[in-house]
Amino acid sequence: MPISEALLGEFDMEMATTRKVLERCPEDKFGWKPHAKSWDMATLGSHLANIVGWAKETLTLDQLDYAPPGAPE
């Protein structure tokens, strides 16, 4: 079984939980931080939305390089 199939169930469960959190957070509370060192809810929500976009590339590419071109590996 490819790793993408093995992770699909967990991915679906995490997305359902993420959706619940974001749906329950009122817009006037987007500045709230779950912890003093944490990002606020608006930034956390944006980050989670971006992570979803990484899923296809992460599961289909043979390698994933986060370093910008010319930067050390």
CHARMM internal coordinates of N, CA and C (Angstrom, degrees):
IC EDIT
DIST 1 N 1 CA 1.4532
DIST 1 CA 1 C 1.5315
ANGL 1 N 1 CA 1 C 108.45
DIST 1 C 2 N 1.3226
ANGL 1 CA 1 C 2 N 116.94
DIHE 1 N 1 CA 1 C 2 N 128.73
DIST 2 N 2 CA 1.4706
ANGL 1 C 2 N 2 CA 119.53
DIHE 1 CA 1 C 2 N 2 CA 176.96
DIST 2 CA 2 C 1.5313
ANGL 2 N 2 CA 2 C 110.66
DIHE 1 C 2 N 2 CA 2 C -64.94
DIST 2 C 3 N 1.3160
ANGL 2 CA 2 C 3 N 115.41
DIHE 2 N 2 CA 2 C 3 N 151.62
DIST 3 N 3 CA 1.4708
ANGL 2 C 3 N 3 CA 119.89
DIHE 2 CA 2 C 3 N 3 CA -179.18
DIST 3 CA 3 C 1.5220
ANGL 3 N 3 CA 3 C 111.06
DIHE 2 C 3 N 3 CA 3 C -60.30
DIST 3 C 4 N 1.3288
ANGL 3 CA 3 C 4 N 117.65
DIHE 3 N 3 CA 3 C 4 N -31.00
DIST 4 N 4 CA 1.4679
ANGL 3 C 4 N 4 CA 119.85
DIHE 3 CA 3 C 4 N 4 CA 179.70
DIST 4 CA 4 C 1.5232
ANGL 4 N 4 CA 4 C 110.94
DIHE 3 C 4 N 4 CA 4 C -62.55
DIST 4 C 5 N 1.3326
ANGL 4 CA 4 C 5 N 117.51
DIHE 4 N 4 CA 4 C 5 N -38.74
DIST 5 N 5 CA 1.4656
ANGL 4 C 5 N 5 CA 120.08
DIHE 4 CA 4 C 5 N 5 CA 177.67
DIST 5 CA 5 C 1.5265
ANGL 5 N 5 CA 5 C 111.03
DIHE 4 C 5 N 5 CA 5 C -70.17
DIST 5 C 6 N 1.3122
ANGL 5 CA 5 C 6 N 115.98
DIHE 5 N 5 CA 5 C 6 N -37.51
DIST 6 N 6 CA 1.4642
ANGL 5 C 6 N 6 CA 120.00
DIHE 5 CA 5 C 6 N 6 CA -180.00
DIST 6 CA 6 C 1.5252
ANGL 6 N 6 CA 6 C 111.45
DIHE 5 C 6 N 6 CA 6 C -64.97
DIST 6 C 7 N 1.3223
ANGL 6 CA 6 C 7 N 117.41
DIHE 6 N 6 CA 6 C 7 N -32.95
DIST 7 N 7 CA 1.4685
ANGL 6 C 7 N 7 CA 121.33
DIHE 6 CA 6 C 7 N 7 CA -176.83
DIST 7 CA 7 C 1.5215
ANGL 7 N 7 CA 7 C 113.96
DIHE 6 C 7 N 7 CA 7 C -89.81
DIST 7 C 8 N 1.3177
ANGL 7 CA 7 C 8 N 117.78
DIHE 7 N 7 CA 7 C 8 N -11.89
DIST 8 N 8 CA 1.4599
ANGL 7 C 8 N 8 CA 120.64
DIHE 7 CA 7 C 8 N 8 CA -173.97
DIST 8 CA 8 C 1.5253
ANGL 8 N 8 CA 8 C 112.95
DIHE 7 C 8 N 8 CA 8 C -59.94
DIST 8 C 9 N 1.3216
ANGL 8 CA 8 C 9 N 118.20
DIHE 8 N 8 CA 8 C 9 N -43.70
DIST 9 N 9 CA 1.4680
ANGL 8 C 9 N 9 CA 120.85
DIHE 8 CA 8 C 9 N 9 CA 179.27
DIST 9 CA 9 C 1.5166
ANGL 9 N 9 CA 9 C 111.90
DIHE 8 C 9 N 9 CA 9 C -62.07
DIST 9 C 10 N 1.3180
ANGL 9 CA 9 C 10 N 116.04
DIHE 9 N 9 CA 9 C 10 N -43.85
DIST 10 N 10 CA 1.4682
ANGL 9 C 10 N 10 CA 120.40
DIHE 9 CA 9 C 10 N 10 CA 178.95
DIST 10 CA 10 C 1.5340
ANGL 10 N 10 CA 10 C 110.38
DIHE 9 C 10 N 10 CA 10 C -65.08
DIST 10 C 11 N 1.3330
ANGL 10 CA 10 C 11 N 116.67
DIHE 10 N 10 CA 10 C 11 N -40.71
DIST 11 N 11 CA 1.4586
ANGL 10 C 11 N 11 CA 121.36
DIHE 10 CA 10 C 11 N 11 CA 178.42
DIST 11 CA 11 C 1.5298
ANGL 11 N 11 CA 11 C 110.30
DIHE 10 C 11 N 11 CA 11 C -59.63
DIST 11 C 12 N 1.3389
ANGL 11 CA 11 C 12 N 117.02
DIHE 11 N 11 CA 11 C 12 N -46.93
DIST 12 N 12 CA 1.4635
ANGL 11 C 12 N 12 CA 120.72
DIHE 11 CA 11 C 12 N 12 CA 179.49
DIST 12 CA 12 C 1.5202
ANGL 12 N 12 CA 12 C 111.75
DIHE 11 C 12 N 12 CA 12 C -60.52
DIST 12 C 13 N 1.3320
ANGL 12 CA 12 C 13 N 116.93
DIHE 12 N 12 CA 12 C 13 N -41.04
DIST 13 N 13 CA 1.4587
ANGL 12 C 13 N 13 CA 121.31
DIHE 12 CA 12 C 13 N 13 CA 179.34
DIST 13 CA 13 C 1.5355
ANGL 13 N 13 CA 13 C 110.74
DIHE 12 C 13 N 13 CA 13 C -65.25
DIST 13 C 14 N 1.3169
ANGL 13 CA 13 C 14 N 117.15
DIHE 13 N 13 CA 13 C 14 N -43.75
DIST 14 N 14 CA 1.4669
ANGL 13 C 14 N 14 CA 120.99
DIHE 13 CA 13 C 14 N 14 CA 179.03
DIST 14 CA 14 C 1.5231
ANGL 14 N 14 CA 14 C 111.22
DIHE 13 C 14 N 14 CA 14 C -64.23
DIST 14 C 15 N 1.3204
ANGL 14 CA 14 C 15 N 117.91
DIHE 14 N 14 CA 14 C 15 N -39.27
DIST 15 N 15 CA 1.4594
ANGL 14 C 15 N 15 CA 120.70
DIHE 14 CA 14 C 15 N 15 CA 179.78
DIST 15 CA 15 C 1.5211
ANGL 15 N 15 CA 15 C 111.04
DIHE 14 C 15 N 15 CA 15 C -67.00
DIST 15 C 16 N 1.3286
ANGL 15 CA 15 C 16 N 117.15
DIHE 15 N 15 CA 15 C 16 N -36.85
DIST 16 N 16 CA 1.4687
ANGL 15 C 16 N 16 CA 120.08
DIHE 15 CA 15 C 16 N 16 CA 177.42
DIST 16 CA 16 C 1.5248
ANGL 16 N 16 CA 16 C 110.46
DIHE 15 C 16 N 16 CA 16 C -64.01
DIST 16 C 17 N 1.3225
ANGL 16 CA 16 C 17 N 116.68
DIHE 16 N 16 CA 16 C 17 N -43.21
DIST 17 N 17 CA 1.4657
ANGL 16 C 17 N 17 CA 120.87
DIHE 16 CA 16 C 17 N 17 CA 178.98
DIST 17 CA 17 C 1.5243
ANGL 17 N 17 CA 17 C 110.85
DIHE 16 C 17 N 17 CA 17 C -65.30
DIST 17 C 18 N 1.3210
ANGL 17 CA 17 C 18 N 116.56
DIHE 17 N 17 CA 17 C 18 N -44.00
DIST 18 N 18 CA 1.4646
ANGL 17 C 18 N 18 CA 121.35
DIHE 17 CA 17 C 18 N 18 CA 178.86
DIST 18 CA 18 C 1.5233
ANGL 18 N 18 CA 18 C 110.32
DIHE 17 C 18 N 18 CA 18 C -60.27
DIST 18 C 19 N 1.3129
ANGL 18 CA 18 C 19 N 116.57
DIHE 18 N 18 CA 18 C 19 N -44.32
DIST 19 N 19 CA 1.4656
ANGL 18 C 19 N 19 CA 121.32
DIHE 18 CA 18 C 19 N 19 CA 179.63
DIST 19 CA 19 C 1.5304
ANGL 19 N 19 CA 19 C 110.39
DIHE 18 C 19 N 19 CA 19 C -59.41
DIST 19 C 20 N 1.3312
ANGL 19 CA 19 C 20 N 117.60
DIHE 19 N 19 CA 19 C 20 N -43.63
DIST 20 N 20 CA 1.4695
ANGL 19 C 20 N 20 CA 121.21
DIHE 19 CA 19 C 20 N 20 CA 179.40
DIST 20 CA 20 C 1.5230
ANGL 20 N 20 CA 20 C 111.23
DIHE 19 C 20 N 20 CA 20 C -60.43
DIST 20 C 21 N 1.3247
ANGL 20 CA 20 C 21 N 116.59
DIHE 20 N 20 CA 20 C 21 N -45.55
DIST 21 N 21 CA 1.4664
ANGL 20 C 21 N 21 CA 120.38
DIHE 20 CA 20 C 21 N 21 CA -179.07
DIST 21 CA 21 C 1.5214
ANGL 21 N 21 CA 21 C 110.46
DIHE 20 C 21 N 21 CA 21 C -61.04
DIST 21 C 22 N 1.3298
ANGL 21 CA 21 C 22 N 116.77
DIHE 21 N 21 CA 21 C 22 N -47.88
DIST 22 N 22 CA 1.4607
ANGL 21 C 22 N 22 CA 120.12
DIHE 21 CA 21 C 22 N 22 CA -177.08
DIST 22 CA 22 C 1.5251
ANGL 22 N 22 CA 22 C 111.98
DIHE 21 C 22 N 22 CA 22 C -68.23
DIST 22 C 23 N 1.3239
ANGL 22 CA 22 C 23 N 117.71
DIHE 22 N 22 CA 22 C 23 N -35.08
DIST 23 N 23 CA 1.4638
ANGL 22 C 23 N 23 CA 120.63
DIHE 22 CA 22 C 23 N 23 CA 178.48
DIST 23 CA 23 C 1.5289
ANGL 23 N 23 CA 23 C 111.90
DIHE 22 C 23 N 23 CA 23 C -68.55
DIST 23 C 24 N 1.3190
ANGL 23 CA 23 C 24 N 116.84
DIHE 23 N 23 CA 23 C 24 N -29.97
DIST 24 N 24 CA 1.4581
ANGL 23 C 24 N 24 CA 120.97
DIHE 23 CA 23 C 24 N 24 CA -175.85
DIST 24 CA 24 C 1.5219
ANGL 24 N 24 CA 24 C 113.45
DIHE 23 C 24 N 24 CA 24 C -88.72
DIST 24 C 25 N 1.2979
ANGL 24 CA 24 C 25 N 117.57
DIHE 24 N 24 CA 24 C 25 N -8.80
DIST 25 N 25 CA 1.4591
ANGL 24 C 25 N 25 CA 120.72
DIHE 24 CA 24 C 25 N 25 CA -179.27
DIST 25 CA 25 C 1.5343
ANGL 25 N 25 CA 25 C 109.18
DIHE 24 C 25 N 25 CA 25 C -88.24
DIST 25 C 26 N 1.3297
ANGL 25 CA 25 C 26 N 118.16
DIHE 25 N 25 CA 25 C 26 N 112.91
DIST 26 N 26 CA 1.4676
ANGL 25 C 26 N 26 CA 120.38
DIHE 25 CA 25 C 26 N 26 CA 179.83
DIST 26 CA 26 C 1.5352
ANGL 26 N 26 CA 26 C 110.68
DIHE 25 C 26 N 26 CA 26 C -64.70
DIST 26 C 27 N 1.3124
ANGL 26 CA 26 C 27 N 115.61
DIHE 26 N 26 CA 26 C 27 N 147.05
DIST 27 N 27 CA 1.4636
ANGL 26 C 27 N 27 CA 120.72
DIHE 26 CA 26 C 27 N 27 CA -178.60
DIST 27 CA 27 C 1.5232
ANGL 27 N 27 CA 27 C 112.49
DIHE 26 C 27 N 27 CA 27 C -57.11
DIST 27 C 28 N 1.3311
ANGL 27 CA 27 C 28 N 117.28
DIHE 27 N 27 CA 27 C 28 N -34.17
DIST 28 N 28 CA 1.4655
ANGL 27 C 28 N 28 CA 118.87
DIHE 27 CA 27 C 28 N 28 CA -179.49
DIST 28 CA 28 C 1.5266
ANGL 28 N 28 CA 28 C 112.52
DIHE 27 C 28 N 28 CA 28 C -75.33
DIST 28 C 29 N 1.3244
ANGL 28 CA 28 C 29 N 117.63
DIHE 28 N 28 CA 28 C 29 N -1.87
DIST 29 N 29 CA 1.4677
ANGL 28 C 29 N 29 CA 121.80
DIHE 28 CA 28 C 29 N 29 CA 179.04
DIST 29 CA 29 C 1.5327
ANGL 29 N 29 CA 29 C 112.18
DIHE 28 C 29 N 29 CA 29 C -111.81
DIST 29 C 30 N 1.3258
ANGL 29 CA 29 C 30 N 117.60
DIHE 29 N 29 CA 29 C 30 N 11.34
DIST 30 N 30 CA 1.4644
ANGL 29 C 30 N 30 CA 120.41
DIHE 29 CA 29 C 30 N 30 CA -178.77
DIST 30 CA 30 C 1.5269
ANGL 30 N 30 CA 30 C 112.28
DIHE 29 C 30 N 30 CA 30 C -64.39
DIST 30 C 31 N 1.3097
ANGL 30 CA 30 C 31 N 118.54
DIHE 30 N 30 CA 30 C 31 N -16.01
DIST 31 N 31 CA 1.4596
ANGL 30 C 31 N 31 CA 122.01
DIHE 30 CA 30 C 31 N 31 CA 177.27
DIST 31 CA 31 C 1.5243
ANGL 31 N 31 CA 31 C 113.11
DIHE 30 C 31 N 31 CA 31 C -85.79
DIST 31 C 32 N 1.3436
ANGL 31 CA 31 C 32 N 117.10
DIHE 31 N 31 CA 31 C 32 N -6.74
DIST 32 N 32 CA 1.4648
ANGL 31 C 32 N 32 CA 121.83
DIHE 31 CA 31 C 32 N 32 CA -178.56
DIST 32 CA 32 C 1.5287
ANGL 32 N 32 CA 32 C 111.16
DIHE 31 C 32 N 32 CA 32 C -70.74
DIST 32 C 33 N 1.3364
ANGL 32 CA 32 C 33 N 115.63
DIHE 32 N 32 CA 32 C 33 N 140.22
DIST 33 N 33 CA 1.4607
ANGL 32 C 33 N 33 CA 121.45
DIHE 32 CA 32 C 33 N 33 CA 177.93
DIST 33 CA 33 C 1.5250
ANGL 33 N 33 CA 33 C 108.92
DIHE 32 C 33 N 33 CA 33 C -112.42
DIST 33 C 34 N 1.3309
ANGL 33 CA 33 C 34 N 117.89
DIHE 33 N 33 CA 33 C 34 N 130.57
DIST 34 N 34 CA 1.4615
ANGL 33 C 34 N 34 CA 120.17
DIHE 33 CA 33 C 34 N 34 CA 177.95
DIST 34 CA 34 C 1.5284
ANGL 34 N 34 CA 34 C 112.88
DIHE 33 C 34 N 34 CA 34 C -64.83
DIST 34 C 35 N 1.3270
ANGL 34 CA 34 C 35 N 116.56
DIHE 34 N 34 CA 34 C 35 N -21.95
DIST 35 N 35 CA 1.4581
ANGL 34 C 35 N 35 CA 122.50
DIHE 34 CA 34 C 35 N 35 CA -179.64
DIST 35 CA 35 C 1.5222
ANGL 35 N 35 CA 35 C 107.05
DIHE 34 C 35 N 35 CA 35 C -151.09
DIST 35 C 36 N 1.3175
ANGL 35 CA 35 C 36 N 117.65
DIHE 35 N 35 CA 35 C 36 N 152.11
DIST 36 N 36 CA 1.4688
ANGL 35 C 36 N 36 CA 121.16
DIHE 35 CA 35 C 36 N 36 CA -177.54
DIST 36 CA 36 C 1.5308
ANGL 36 N 36 CA 36 C 112.36
DIHE 35 C 36 N 36 CA 36 C -57.67
DIST 36 C 37 N 1.3296
ANGL 36 CA 36 C 37 N 117.37
DIHE 36 N 36 CA 36 C 37 N -32.79
DIST 37 N 37 CA 1.4644
ANGL 36 C 37 N 37 CA 120.75
DIHE 36 CA 36 C 37 N 37 CA -179.89
DIST 37 CA 37 C 1.5284
ANGL 37 N 37 CA 37 C 112.81
DIHE 36 C 37 N 37 CA 37 C -92.55
DIST 37 C 38 N 1.3176
ANGL 37 CA 37 C 38 N 117.28
DIHE 37 N 37 CA 37 C 38 N 2.74
DIST 38 N 38 CA 1.4603
ANGL 37 C 38 N 38 CA 122.28
DIHE 37 CA 37 C 38 N 38 CA -176.81
DIST 38 CA 38 C 1.5218
ANGL 38 N 38 CA 38 C 111.74
DIHE 37 C 38 N 38 CA 38 C -87.45
DIST 38 C 39 N 1.3174
ANGL 38 CA 38 C 39 N 115.52
DIHE 38 N 38 CA 38 C 39 N 163.79
DIST 39 N 39 CA 1.4629
ANGL 38 C 39 N 39 CA 121.07
DIHE 38 CA 38 C 39 N 39 CA 169.75
DIST 39 CA 39 C 1.5177
ANGL 39 N 39 CA 39 C 107.98
DIHE 38 C 39 N 39 CA 39 C -73.87
DIST 39 C 40 N 1.3347
ANGL 39 CA 39 C 40 N 116.48
DIHE 39 N 39 CA 39 C 40 N 160.64
DIST 40 N 40 CA 1.4564
ANGL 39 C 40 N 40 CA 119.11
DIHE 39 CA 39 C 40 N 40 CA 174.95
DIST 40 CA 40 C 1.5367
ANGL 40 N 40 CA 40 C 109.07
DIHE 39 C 40 N 40 CA 40 C -75.17
DIST 40 C 41 N 1.3391
ANGL 40 CA 40 C 41 N 116.54
DIHE 40 N 40 CA 40 C 41 N 168.37
DIST 41 N 41 CA 1.4692
ANGL 40 C 41 N 41 CA 121.01
DIHE 40 CA 40 C 41 N 41 CA -175.09
DIST 41 CA 41 C 1.5228
ANGL 41 N 41 CA 41 C 112.58
DIHE 40 C 41 N 41 CA 41 C -62.24
DIST 41 C 42 N 1.3222
ANGL 41 CA 41 C 42 N 118.54
DIHE 41 N 41 CA 41 C 42 N -34.74
DIST 42 N 42 CA 1.4585
ANGL 41 C 42 N 42 CA 120.83
DIHE 41 CA 41 C 42 N 42 CA 179.19
DIST 42 CA 42 C 1.5316
ANGL 42 N 42 CA 42 C 110.34
DIHE 41 C 42 N 42 CA 42 C -63.51
DIST 42 C 43 N 1.3157
ANGL 42 CA 42 C 43 N 116.91
DIHE 42 N 42 CA 42 C 43 N -44.49
DIST 43 N 43 CA 1.4581
ANGL 42 C 43 N 43 CA 121.07
DIHE 42 CA 42 C 43 N 43 CA 179.53
DIST 43 CA 43 C 1.5204
ANGL 43 N 43 CA 43 C 111.08
DIHE 42 C 43 N 43 CA 43 C -68.86
DIST 43 C 44 N 1.3309
ANGL 43 CA 43 C 44 N 116.93
DIHE 43 N 43 CA 43 C 44 N -40.69
DIST 44 N 44 CA 1.4611
ANGL 43 C 44 N 44 CA 120.45
DIHE 43 CA 43 C 44 N 44 CA 176.67
DIST 44 CA 44 C 1.5206
ANGL 44 N 44 CA 44 C 111.18
DIHE 43 C 44 N 44 CA 44 C -61.29
DIST 44 C 45 N 1.3214
ANGL 44 CA 44 C 45 N 117.03
DIHE 44 N 44 CA 44 C 45 N -43.06
DIST 45 N 45 CA 1.4664
ANGL 44 C 45 N 45 CA 121.18
DIHE 44 CA 44 C 45 N 45 CA 178.69
DIST 45 CA 45 C 1.5164
ANGL 45 N 45 CA 45 C 112.04
DIHE 44 C 45 N 45 CA 45 C -62.18
DIST 45 C 46 N 1.3174
ANGL 45 CA 45 C 46 N 116.59
DIHE 45 N 45 CA 45 C 46 N -43.10
DIST 46 N 46 CA 1.4689
ANGL 45 C 46 N 46 CA 120.24
DIHE 45 CA 45 C 46 N 46 CA 177.60
DIST 46 CA 46 C 1.5264
ANGL 46 N 46 CA 46 C 111.22
DIHE 45 C 46 N 46 CA 46 C -63.62
DIST 46 C 47 N 1.3175
ANGL 46 CA 46 C 47 N 115.64
DIHE 46 N 46 CA 46 C 47 N -41.29
DIST 47 N 47 CA 1.4613
ANGL 46 C 47 N 47 CA 120.28
DIHE 46 CA 46 C 47 N 47 CA 178.76
DIST 47 CA 47 C 1.5298
ANGL 47 N 47 CA 47 C 110.76
DIHE 46 C 47 N 47 CA 47 C -62.00
DIST 47 C 48 N 1.3201
ANGL 47 CA 47 C 48 N 116.76
DIHE 47 N 47 CA 47 C 48 N -44.72
DIST 48 N 48 CA 1.4616
ANGL 47 C 48 N 48 CA 120.01
DIHE 47 CA 47 C 48 N 48 CA 179.40
DIST 48 CA 48 C 1.5258
ANGL 48 N 48 CA 48 C 111.67
DIHE 47 C 48 N 48 CA 48 C -64.06
DIST 48 C 49 N 1.3171
ANGL 48 CA 48 C 49 N 116.98
DIHE 48 N 48 CA 48 C 49 N -38.09
DIST 49 N 49 CA 1.4688
ANGL 48 C 49 N 49 CA 119.97
DIHE 48 CA 48 C 49 N 49 CA 177.18
DIST 49 CA 49 C 1.5236
ANGL 49 N 49 CA 49 C 110.80
DIHE 48 C 49 N 49 CA 49 C -64.38
DIST 49 C 50 N 1.3171
ANGL 49 CA 49 C 50 N 117.43
DIHE 49 N 49 CA 49 C 50 N -37.12
DIST 50 N 50 CA 1.4664
ANGL 49 C 50 N 50 CA 120.44
DIHE 49 CA 49 C 50 N 50 CA 178.23
DIST 50 CA 50 C 1.5261
ANGL 50 N 50 CA 50 C 112.29
DIHE 49 C 50 N 50 CA 50 C -69.05
DIST 50 C 51 N 1.3252
ANGL 50 CA 50 C 51 N 116.94
DIHE 50 N 50 CA 50 C 51 N -36.17
DIST 51 N 51 CA 1.4620
ANGL 50 C 51 N 51 CA 120.72
DIHE 50 CA 50 C 51 N 51 CA -179.94
DIST 51 CA 51 C 1.5244
ANGL 51 N 51 CA 51 C 110.91
DIHE 50 C 51 N 51 CA 51 C -59.77
DIST 51 C 52 N 1.3223
ANGL 51 CA 51 C 52 N 116.94
DIHE 51 N 51 CA 51 C 52 N -38.94
DIST 52 N 52 CA 1.4662
ANGL 51 C 52 N 52 CA 120.55
DIHE 51 CA 51 C 52 N 52 CA 179.13
DIST 52 CA 52 C 1.5260
ANGL 52 N 52 CA 52 C 110.17
DIHE 51 C 52 N 52 CA 52 C -57.44
DIST 52 C 53 N 1.3178
ANGL 52 CA 52 C 53 N 117.04
DIHE 52 N 52 CA 52 C 53 N -37.67
DIST 53 N 53 CA 1.4546
ANGL 52 C 53 N 53 CA 120.79
DIHE 52 CA 52 C 53 N 53 CA 179.38
DIST 53 CA 53 C 1.5225
ANGL 53 N 53 CA 53 C 113.54
DIHE 52 C 53 N 53 CA 53 C -67.23
DIST 53 C 54 N 1.3106
ANGL 53 CA 53 C 54 N 116.96
DIHE 53 N 53 CA 53 C 54 N -22.45
DIST 54 N 54 CA 1.4674
ANGL 53 C 54 N 54 CA 120.48
DIHE 53 CA 53 C 54 N 54 CA 179.32
DIST 54 CA 54 C 1.5233
ANGL 54 N 54 CA 54 C 112.02
DIHE 53 C 54 N 54 CA 54 C -79.44
DIST 54 C 55 N 1.3176
ANGL 54 CA 54 C 55 N 117.70
DIHE 54 N 54 CA 54 C 55 N -19.19
DIST 55 N 55 CA 1.4650
ANGL 54 C 55 N 55 CA 121.31
DIHE 54 CA 54 C 55 N 55 CA -171.52
DIST 55 CA 55 C 1.5290
ANGL 55 N 55 CA 55 C 112.31
DIHE 54 C 55 N 55 CA 55 C -56.78
DIST 55 C 56 N 1.3166
ANGL 55 CA 55 C 56 N 117.94
DIHE 55 N 55 CA 55 C 56 N -49.34
DIST 56 N 56 CA 1.4592
ANGL 55 C 56 N 56 CA 120.23
DIHE 55 CA 55 C 56 N 56 CA -177.18
DIST 56 CA 56 C 1.5291
ANGL 56 N 56 CA 56 C 110.87
DIHE 55 C 56 N 56 CA 56 C -59.71
DIST 56 C 57 N 1.3207
ANGL 56 CA 56 C 57 N 116.32
DIHE 56 N 56 CA 56 C 57 N -49.38
DIST 57 N 57 CA 1.4605
ANGL 56 C 57 N 57 CA 119.42
DIHE 56 CA 56 C 57 N 57 CA -179.21
DIST 57 CA 57 C 1.5249
ANGL 57 N 57 CA 57 C 111.79
DIHE 56 C 57 N 57 CA 57 C -63.09
DIST 57 C 58 N 1.3168
ANGL 57 CA 57 C 58 N 116.65
DIHE 57 N 57 CA 57 C 58 N -42.15
DIST 58 N 58 CA 1.4606
ANGL 57 C 58 N 58 CA 121.34
DIHE 57 CA 57 C 58 N 58 CA -178.39
DIST 58 CA 58 C 1.5237
ANGL 58 N 58 CA 58 C 111.20
DIHE 57 C 58 N 58 CA 58 C -61.94
DIST 58 C 59 N 1.3203
ANGL 58 CA 58 C 59 N 116.73
DIHE 58 N 58 CA 58 C 59 N -38.25
DIST 59 N 59 CA 1.4609
ANGL 58 C 59 N 59 CA 120.40
DIHE 58 CA 58 C 59 N 59 CA -174.95
DIST 59 CA 59 C 1.5245
ANGL 59 N 59 CA 59 C 113.61
DIHE 58 C 59 N 59 CA 59 C -90.46
DIST 59 C 60 N 1.3220
ANGL 59 CA 59 C 60 N 118.12
DIHE 59 N 59 CA 59 C 60 N -13.58
DIST 60 N 60 CA 1.4639
ANGL 59 C 60 N 60 CA 118.93
DIHE 59 CA 59 C 60 N 60 CA -177.03
DIST 60 CA 60 C 1.5243
ANGL 60 N 60 CA 60 C 114.05
DIHE 59 C 60 N 60 CA 60 C -110.67
DIST 60 C 61 N 1.3185
ANGL 60 CA 60 C 61 N 118.77
DIHE 60 N 60 CA 60 C 61 N -22.46
DIST 61 N 61 CA 1.4593
ANGL 60 C 61 N 61 CA 120.58
DIHE 60 CA 60 C 61 N 61 CA -179.23
DIST 61 CA 61 C 1.5260
ANGL 61 N 61 CA 61 C 111.33
DIHE 60 C 61 N 61 CA 61 C -84.83
DIST 61 C 62 N 1.3289
ANGL 61 CA 61 C 62 N 115.93
DIHE 61 N 61 CA 61 C 62 N 150.09
DIST 62 N 62 CA 1.4628
ANGL 61 C 62 N 62 CA 120.62
DIHE 61 CA 61 C 62 N 62 CA 176.49
DIST 62 CA 62 C 1.5247
ANGL 62 N 62 CA 62 C 111.73
DIHE 61 C 62 N 62 CA 62 C -73.43
DIST 62 C 63 N 1.3359
ANGL 62 CA 62 C 63 N 116.54
DIHE 62 N 62 CA 62 C 63 N -29.22
DIST 63 N 63 CA 1.4574
ANGL 62 C 63 N 63 CA 120.86
DIHE 62 CA 62 C 63 N 63 CA 178.57
DIST 63 CA 63 C 1.5184
ANGL 63 N 63 CA 63 C 108.88
DIHE 62 C 63 N 63 CA 63 C -145.37
DIST 63 C 64 N 1.3080
ANGL 63 CA 63 C 64 N 115.77
DIHE 63 N 63 CA 63 C 64 N 157.59
DIST 64 N 64 CA 1.4571
ANGL 63 C 64 N 64 CA 121.69
DIHE 63 CA 63 C 64 N 64 CA -178.27
DIST 64 CA 64 C 1.5191
ANGL 64 N 64 CA 64 C 107.54
DIHE 63 C 64 N 64 CA 64 C -137.80
DIST 64 C 65 N 1.3295
ANGL 64 CA 64 C 65 N 116.82
DIHE 64 N 64 CA 64 C 65 N 117.08
DIST 65 N 65 CA 1.4595
ANGL 64 C 65 N 65 CA 121.89
DIHE 64 CA 64 C 65 N 65 CA -176.00
DIST 65 CA 65 C 1.5253
ANGL 65 N 65 CA 65 C 108.74
DIHE 64 C 65 N 65 CA 65 C -114.41
DIST 65 C 66 N 1.3178
ANGL 65 CA 65 C 66 N 116.50
DIHE 65 N 65 CA 65 C 66 N 113.59
DIST 66 N 66 CA 1.4709
ANGL 65 C 66 N 66 CA 121.28
DIHE 65 CA 65 C 66 N 66 CA -179.64
DIST 66 CA 66 C 1.5204
ANGL 66 N 66 CA 66 C 113.17
DIHE 65 C 66 N 66 CA 66 C -84.45
DIST 66 C 67 N 1.3250
ANGL 66 CA 66 C 67 N 116.95
DIHE 66 N 66 CA 66 C 67 N -15.70
DIST 67 N 67 CA 1.4609
ANGL 66 C 67 N 67 CA 119.98
DIHE 66 CA 66 C 67 N 67 CA -177.60
DIST 67 CA 67 C 1.5412
ANGL 67 N 67 CA 67 C 110.10
DIHE 66 C 67 N 67 CA 67 C -71.46
DIST 67 C 68 N 1.3111
ANGL 67 CA 67 C 68 N 118.45
DIHE 67 N 67 CA 67 C 68 N 135.08
DIST 68 N 68 CA 1.4627
ANGL 67 C 68 N 68 CA 119.89
DIHE 67 CA 67 C 68 N 68 CA 177.31
DIST 68 CA 68 C 1.5301
ANGL 68 N 68 CA 68 C 110.22
DIHE 67 C 68 N 68 CA 68 C -65.94
DIST 68 C 69 N 1.3313
ANGL 68 CA 68 C 69 N 117.63
DIHE 68 N 68 CA 68 C 69 N 156.22
DIST 69 N 69 CA 1.4698
ANGL 68 C 69 N 69 CA 119.87
DIHE 68 CA 68 C 69 N 69 CA -179.65
DIST 69 CA 69 C 1.5254
ANGL 69 N 69 CA 69 C 111.28
DIHE 68 C 69 N 69 CA 69 C -54.30
DIST 69 C 70 N 1.3261
ANGL 69 CA 69 C 70 N 115.94
DIHE 69 N 69 CA 69 C 70 N 134.29
DIST 70 N 70 CA 1.4529
ANGL 69 C 70 N 70 CA 121.81
DIHE 69 CA 69 C 70 N 70 CA 179.27
DIST 70 CA 70 C 1.5220
ANGL 70 N 70 CA 70 C 114.18
DIHE 69 C 70 N 70 CA 70 C 87.23
DIST 70 C 71 N 1.3200
ANGL 70 CA 70 C 71 N 118.34
DIHE 70 N 70 CA 70 C 71 N -10.78
DIST 71 N 71 CA 1.4626
ANGL 70 C 71 N 71 CA 121.07
DIHE 70 CA 70 C 71 N 71 CA 179.62
DIST 71 CA 71 C 1.5356
ANGL 71 N 71 CA 71 C 109.51
DIHE 70 C 71 N 71 CA 71 C -83.96
DIST 71 C 72 N 1.3203
ANGL 71 CA 71 C 72 N 117.14
DIHE 71 N 71 CA 71 C 72 N 155.51
DIST 72 N 72 CA 1.4639
ANGL 71 C 72 N 72 CA 118.64
DIHE 71 CA 71 C 72 N 72 CA 177.30
DIST 72 CA 72 C 1.5386
ANGL 72 N 72 CA 72 C 111.04
DIHE 71 C 72 N 72 CA 72 C -62.21
DIST 72 C 73 N 1.3088
ANGL 72 CA 72 C 73 N 115.87
DIHE 72 N 72 CA 72 C 73 N 150.09
DIST 73 N 73 CA 1.4679
ANGL 72 C 73 N 73 CA 120.28
DIHE 72 CA 72 C 73 N 73 CA -179.18
DIST 73 CA 73 C 1.5128
ANGL 73 N 73 CA 73 C 111.17
DIHE 72 C 73 N 73 CA 73 C -71.18
END
COOR INIT
IC SEED 1 N 1 CA 1 C
IC BUILD
